[in-house]
Amino acid sequence: MVRRAIAYLSREHGLTASVGWSVADPCWAGGILLLDGEGVPVGVFNPSRVFCGGRRTCC
């Protein structure tokens, strides 16, 4: 599933992404952080809505 998310970012948005570390940062809501080639966050795979208060985004 993460591979598909990375492919989507590439195909639809022209972003190159790889898996990063969430390091228990509540900002990523327990999901898997996706980073671009420069280490900038470009997405979060499978965040938990419990941590987001039910919202689709947390930060």
C-alpha distance (Angstrom), angle and dihedral (degrees) to the residues before:
residue distance angle dihedral
M1 . . .
V2 3.81 . .
R3 3.79 88.9 .
R4 3.81 89.3 55.3
A5 3.81 91.4 49.9
I6 3.81 90.5 51.9
A7 3.82 90.7 47.9
Y8 3.82 89.8 50.5
L9 3.81 92.4 52.4
S10 3.79 89.3 50.5
R11 3.80 96.5 44.8
E12 3.80 100.4 40.2
H13 3.80 102.5 30.6
G14 3.81 105.8 21.4
L15 3.82 91.2 -120.3
T16 3.77 124.2 143.0
A17 3.79 109.3 -145.9
S18 3.78 139.3 177.6
V19 3.78 134.0 -176.9
G20 3.81 116.1 -83.2
W21 3.78 134.0 -176.0
S22 3.78 121.5 -89.4
V23 3.83 92.3 -163.1
A24 3.78 90.7 -161.8
D25 3.81 91.2 -68.5
P26 3.82 105.7 160.4
C27 3.79 88.3 -142.2
W28 3.83 89.9 75.8
A29 3.83 92.4 49.5
G30 3.78 95.2 -137.1
G31 3.81 91.7 -56.5
I32 3.79 131.8 123.9
L33 3.79 112.3 -90.2
L34 3.82 116.5 -132.5
L35 3.82 116.9 -153.6
D36 3.78 132.8 -167.1
G37 3.81 122.9 -130.0
E38 3.81 91.2 -81.8
G39 3.81 95.1 50.7
V40 3.81 95.1 -102.6
P41 3.83 114.9 141.9
V42 3.81 111.2 -110.4
G43 3.80 100.4 169.5
V44 3.77 148.5 -18.6
F45 3.79 121.0 -122.8
N46 3.79 117.2 -142.5
P47 3.83 102.0 -9.7
S48 3.78 115.5 -173.1
R49 3.81 113.8 -114.0
V50 3.79 88.2 -150.5
F51 3.81 88.3 70.2
C52 3.81 91.6 44.0
G53 3.78 96.0 52.1
G54 3.80 89.3 -114.0
R55 3.83 94.2 -55.7
R56 3.79 121.5 129.0
T57 3.82 91.3 -127.2
C58 3.79 130.7 37.3
C59 3.79 107.7 -167.9
